[in-house]
Amino acid sequence: MGSAALYHLAKAKFKVLGLDKFGPGHKKGSSHGDTRIIRKAYHEHPSYVPLLKESTRLWRELEGETGQPLLHNTGCLSIGDACKPARDAAVKHGLDHVLLSGREVNRQYLGYNLPDDMPALYEAGAGILESEKCIAAHCEVAKSAGTELRWEDGMTAWKADGSGVQVTTTKGGTYLASRLVLCCGAWIGEVVPQLKTVCIPERQVVAWFDTQDDPRFAFGAFPVCMMIDGGPSRSCYAFPNFRKSGDDYGWSRGVKAEA
C-alpha cells in the first residue's frame, strides 16, 4: 500500500516523501516473499470485482513502465465453500469462469486431490504477483519521478492542524506536509488509536513444501487456489512452484500454502 501510494502520488506530480521504519524489502509487513494471489472472482463480496479489474490494468501499466513481468496468469480455483460466492461475483460482473467437480479438478490438475463431489470454480484470468518485485517497481518509478525515500526512519507521532500535518520520526526529523497518507499495516492501531479495536492483525501461517521439482506442481500445471471447508476459519490458499533457479528470497524452494 505504501509503495503504491508513493507511485501514484508521484505520477500525479505531487512532491512526496516516503518514510518507512524498516528497510526496503523487509519481512515485517504483509507483502514480503515471492508471491501473492490476484483474482477477480472474489468470494468475499462482488463489490471487490471492479477494484480488481482496475488493479489488473494498473499492474500491466506498471509492467510496461518498468519492463519487468510482475503479474503471471496461473488460473485460480475457488474450492468448497468459496465456490458459490465466487460464482455469484463472476456472474454479476460477467467474468469468464468454469464450474468443476472435485473429480474434474483432480483429472485436469494432477497436483490436486479433492473429494469427488467438492465444487470448484476455475477462473483463467487469475494468477500471482511477484510481491517484493512489485514493491521495488513502485518505488523505482516513484523515485525516478522525484519522490524522496527514507528507510529505517519510522514515524513516532503526527498531528494535524488547519495548515497541514506535522510528522516526527525516530531519527529526530520533523516534517511538514499538506497531506499525510498512513500505510502502516499491522501498526495502524498504534498510529490511529480509534482503529485499534477495529483493525486487528491476524496471523497467517505459511508453509513451503519441497516438491522435488515434481511436474504436477510446476508453474503452468498447478493453478493457485482459495479453499474454504466448513467456515472462514477453515480456509487455506496455495501457489505453484514459481521459484526460478538462482532466485533467493530467503525461503525454501517449493509449493507454498497458507492458512
N, C-alpha and C positions, 0 to 999 in steps of 0.2 A: 504493500500500500504506500509506503514512504517513497520508494524509488519511482513508482508510477506517478505519484503526486508531483515529485520533482520534474519528471519528464514532461508532463502535460502543462504544468505551470511555465516551465522554461520555453516550451513551444509556443505558448500564448504570450511570450515576450515579457513576462514578469521577471523582476530581479529577485532571485531565490537563493536562500541559504538553507542547506540541509545539515541537520545535526543528528548524530547517532551516538548512543552511549557505548556502542561496541564498534568493531572494525568491519570492513566490507566482507560479506560472505560469512558472517558469524553463525554460530549454531544455537543461539539463544532465542531466535524467533521461530516463526511457523513456516518459513519458506526455504530452509536450508536443505541440502541433499540434492539428489538427482532430479526428481520428477514430482509433478502434481497432475491430477486428472483435470481435464477440461471436457465438459459435456453440456449439451443443451437440453436434453430430455430430463429436466430436474425433477426428481420425485419429491423434493422438499416443498415446491409450490410452482405452479405455472408462471407466476409473476416474474420469476427469475429469467425466463427464456429471452425476452427482448434484451436484457442486460448481457446475456451470454452471446447473443448474436452480435451485438456491438463489440463485446470483448474480443471475440474471434476476429472481427475485422481489424481491430486495433493491434492485436498480436501480429497479424500478417503485415500491417503497416510498419510495425517496429522491425520485423524481419527485413523488409525492403530497405529501411533506413540504415540498418547495421550490416546487412549482408550475411546475417547469421540465421541458420534454421533454429527455431525455438519451439514451434508447435508441430507435433508429429501425430498423424492420424493412426490410431490402432483399432478404432471401434470401441464401443463400450457396451457391456452387458449390465442391465439393471435387473437384479435377480431377486426372487422371492417376494417379500412384501414391498420391495421397491418397484416392482414391475407395473402394477396398476397405476399408481400416481405418476410414474414416468410416462406411461402411455397417455394418461389424461393430459399431461403437459405437451406431449408430442402431437396429439390430435388437435388440441386447441390452437397450436401455433403452426400446424402444417409441417412438422418435421418428418423427414424420411425415417422410417423405423420398421422393424420386423419383429413379430411375436414368435417366440420359440418355446418349446418344452425343454425340460432338462435333458431328455433323451436326445433331442436335436442339437442342443448345445454341446453335449458330450461327443456327438458324432462329428460335428464341424470343427470343434476346438478341443483337441485331444488333451490339453492341459487341465480341462475341467472334468469333474466327476460329480455331477449333481444328481439328486433323486430324479427319476424319470418324469415325474409329474410336476416338478417345480417350474413355475413360469419364469420367463425372462424376456426382456425387450432388448433388441440389438439396435444400436444407433451407430451407423457407419461414420458419421461426421465427427465423432468424439475422438479423444486421444489424450496425449500427455504434453505438458510443458516442461522444458528444462528449467526448473525454478531458479537455481542460482545464476544460470546464464541470463535469464530474464531480468533479474535484478541488476546484473552487471550491464546489460544492454540499456536499460532505462537510465542508469547513472551515467553511462558513456555519452548518450545523446544529450542528457541534461547538462553535463559538464561542458560539452562542446558548444552548447547554446549560452554559456556564461554562468551556469549555476556554480556556487561555491559549496563544496562538500567538506564537512569537518567530522572526522571519525574520532571515536573514543572521547567524546565531549558531550555527554548527555545533559539534558535539561534538568535542572534542580527545582526551578519554580517559574511560574508565569503569572502575569496579571494584565488585565485589560482595562483601559480607560477610554475616554472619548476620542483620544487621538490615535489609538492603536494598541499594540501589545508589547510588553517588555518581558524578555526571557533571560534568565541567568543559567549558567552551565557549570559543570563540575570543574572545569579548568578556570573558573573565575570570570568568564566572559559575561558581558551584559549586552543584549541586542535589542534594538527597537525595530518594529515592523508594523505595517498597516494591517496584516492578517497573519494568523497562526493556524497551521494545519497540524493536527495531532494524529500521528500514525503509530501509536505506542503498543499496539497488540495487547499482550497479556498484562501490560503495565498501565493500561488506560484507567483502571480504577484508582490507582495511586495518583495519577495526574489530574483526573476529574473525579473527586470523591463522590459526586452524585451518581456515578455509574458503577460504584463498587459492588452494589448488590445486584446489579443487572448484568454486567459484563464479567462473567466468571470463567476463568481459564479452565479448559478441560484437557486432561492428559490424553495423548494419542499414543497408543502402544504400537511400536513399529518392529517388524521382524524381517530379516533378509534370509532367504532360503537358497542354499547353494544348489544350482540346477545342473552342475557339471556340463554346462552348455547343451542341455537337453533341448532338442529342436521343438518340443511341444510348448516350451515357454519362451521361445525366441520372439523378438520383435517382428511383427507381421503375422505371427501364428497364434498369439495369445492376447485377446482384447483385454483392456482394463475392465474392471467390474466394480459395481456397487451392489452389495448384497445385504438384505435385512431379513432376518429369520426369527420372528417372534417378538418384534418390537424394536424401537430405536436403539435401545441399549444392547441389542444383539445384532450389531452391524459390523461389516468389515468391507474393505476395498483392496484391490490388488493390481499389480502392474507387471508387465512382461520384463524379461531380462533385457534392459535397454543399454546396459553398460557396454561401451566400446573398448577395445583393447587399448591400454595406456591411460584411460581415464582414471582419475583418482579424486574422489570427494571424501576420502576418509572412511568409506563404508566397504563392506564385503560385496563381492560380485554375486549377483543372483536375482531372483524374483523377490519383489517387495510386497508385503501385505501389511495392512494397518487395520486396527480395530478400535 
